[in-house]
Amino acid sequence: MARPAIGISTGDRALEAPRQVAIVIAASFFVALCARVTLPLPLTPVPLTLQNLGVLLVGLMLGSRRGFAALALYLAEGVMGLPVFNPTGLGGLAQLVGPTGGFLLAYPFVAGIAGLIMESGKKSFARAAAAASAAEVVLFAAGISWLYILTHSFAQALRFGLYWFVFAEIIKIMFAAGLASGWTRVRRFQL
């Protein structure tokens, strides 16, 4: 009697696509939950939120393709009027053209870059921290560029979109890197 080949059965393949879609949808909702944790700051229209942490975690843990897809879906949900953006903003499309628009529009690329760097080598804390740091550079370049367009002042854009956030972003990078590399070790141990 021949043994069945080890691998993915036809039934498992049929379930894989819906499983991946569910993961992407869940990741978009995870970022939406992170957006609910918001701290408005004085002297800047950009609030401090956990959204960036959620975006980094999605990219680091899901990889470039699913991370990009999850954040593209997140933006689509927001444009359709779902309450996924931080609650201090106008919501919907207005949020994408407001002060936080540059940050929001960069999210798919931020997740994609973090995921791509994480996928391209050993999934260590150092790689995760480097991936998150590179992704944050893209995030803040986009956000500050958009603020410059709105304010016509690079100094004002930096005041609104960078100085208030540096310390918190370093903490988010380290936390995301720790969670992502720790999760990788746990999954490897379970297999």
C-alpha positions in Angstrom: 0.0 0.0 0.0 1.5 3.3 -1.1 1.7 6.1 1.4 0.1 9.5 0.5 2.6 12.2 -0.4 3.3 14.6 2.4 2.3 18.2 1.4 -0.7 20.3 0.9 -3.8 18.3 -0.1 -6.4 19.6 -2.5 -8.6 20.4 0.5 -5.8 22.4 2.2 -5.2 24.4 -1.0 -8.8 25.3 -1.3 -8.7 26.7 2.2 -5.4 28.5 1.8 -6.7 31.5 -0.3 -9.6 32.3 2.1 -7.2 31.9 5.0 -4.8 34.5 3.5 -7.6 36.9 2.8 -8.8 36.5 6.4 -5.3 37.3 7.6 -5.1 40.4 5.5 -8.5 41.6 6.7 -7.7 40.9 10.3 -4.4 42.8 9.9 -6.3 45.9 8.6 -8.6 45.8 11.6 -5.6 45.4 13.9 -4.2 48.7 12.6 -7.7 50.3 13.0 -7.7 49.2 16.6 -4.2 50.6 17.1 -5.5 53.9 15.6 -8.1 54.2 18.4 -5.2 54.7 20.9 -4.6 58.3 20.2 -3.1 61.2 22.1 -3.7 64.6 20.7 -0.6 66.8 21.1 -0.4 70.5 21.6 1.0 72.7 18.9 0.6 70.0 16.1 -2.3 68.8 14.1 -0.7 65.3 14.0 -1.7 63.1 17.0 0.5 60.5 18.6 -1.1 57.1 17.9 -0.3 53.4 18.0 -1.1 53.2 14.3 2.5 53.3 13.3 3.3 50.4 15.7 0.4 48.4 14.1 1.7 49.1 10.6 5.3 48.0 11.5 4.0 44.8 13.2 1.8 43.9 10.2 4.7 44.4 7.8 7.3 42.6 9.9 5.0 39.6 10.7 3.1 39.2 7.5 5.7 40.1 5.0 5.8 42.5 2.1 2.9 41.3 0.0 0.3 40.6 2.7 1.5 43.7 4.7 1.1 45.9 1.6 -2.3 44.4 0.9 -3.5 44.8 4.5 -2.6 48.5 4.6 -4.1 49.2 1.1 -7.3 47.6 2.4 -7.0 49.7 5.5 -6.9 52.9 3.4 -9.8 51.7 1.3 -11.8 51.0 4.4 -11.1 54.5 5.6 -12.0 56.1 2.3 -15.3 54.2 2.3 -16.1 55.9 5.6 -15.4 53.1 8.0 -14.1 54.4 11.4 -10.6 53.0 11.0 -8.5 56.2 11.1 -7.6 57.9 14.4 -10.7 59.4 16.0 -9.3 63.0 16.2 -9.3 63.5 12.5 -12.1 64.2 10.1 -12.4 60.6 8.8 -13.0 59.3 5.3 -11.3 60.9 2.3 -10.9 64.2 4.2 -8.4 62.5 6.5 -6.2 61.6 3.5 -5.9 65.2 2.4 -5.5 66.6 5.9 -2.3 66.9 8.0 -2.0 63.1 8.5 -2.6 62.3 4.9 1.1 61.8 3.9 1.6 59.4 6.8 -1.6 57.4 6.0 -0.9 57.2 2.2 2.6 55.8 3.0 1.3 53.0 5.2 1.1 50.3 2.5 4.7 51.1 1.4 5.9 51.2 5.0 4.5 47.7 5.7 5.8 46.5 2.4 9.4 47.7 3.0 9.4 46.4 6.6 8.2 43.0 5.3 10.6 42.9 2.4 13.6 43.6 4.6 12.5 41.1 7.2 11.9 38.4 4.6 15.4 38.8 3.1 17.4 37.2 5.8 17.5 35.7 9.2 14.6 36.9 11.2 16.5 38.3 14.1 15.9 41.3 16.4 18.6 43.3 14.6 17.0 42.6 11.2 13.5 43.5 12.5 14.9 46.7 14.1 16.6 47.6 10.8 13.5 46.8 8.8 11.3 48.9 11.1 13.8 51.8 11.1 14.0 51.9 7.3 10.2 51.7 7.1 9.9 54.6 9.6 12.3 56.7 7.4 9.9 56.2 4.5 6.9 57.0 6.7 8.3 60.2 8.0 9.6 61.3 4.6 6.1 61.0 3.2 4.4 62.6 6.2 6.8 65.5 6.4 6.6 66.0 2.6 2.8 66.2 2.8 3.0 68.6 5.7 5.4 70.8 3.7 2.9 70.9 0.9 0.2 72.0 3.3 2.3 74.5 5.3 4.8 75.7 2.6 7.4 75.6 5.3 9.9 72.8 5.9 10.6 74.1 9.4 6.9 74.0 10.2 6.5 70.6 8.7 9.3 69.3 10.9 7.7 70.9 14.0 4.3 69.3 13.1 5.4 65.9 12.0 8.8 65.0 13.5 10.1 66.5 16.7 7.2 65.5 18.8 7.4 61.9 17.7 11.1 60.8 17.6 11.2 59.3 21.1 7.9 57.5 20.8 8.9 56.1 17.4 12.1 54.7 18.7 10.1 52.8 21.4 7.7 51.6 18.7 10.5 50.3 16.5 12.1 48.4 19.4 8.8 47.0 20.6 7.8 45.9 17.0 11.2 44.3 16.5 11.0 42.5 19.8 7.5 41.1 19.1 8.3 40.1 15.5 11.6 38.4 16.3 10.1 36.8 19.4 7.1 35.5 17.4 9.5 34.0 14.8 11.3 32.1 17.5 8.1 30.8 19.1 6.8 29.6 15.7 10.1 27.9 14.9 10.0 26.2 18.3 6.4 25.0 17.7 7.2 23.5 14.3 
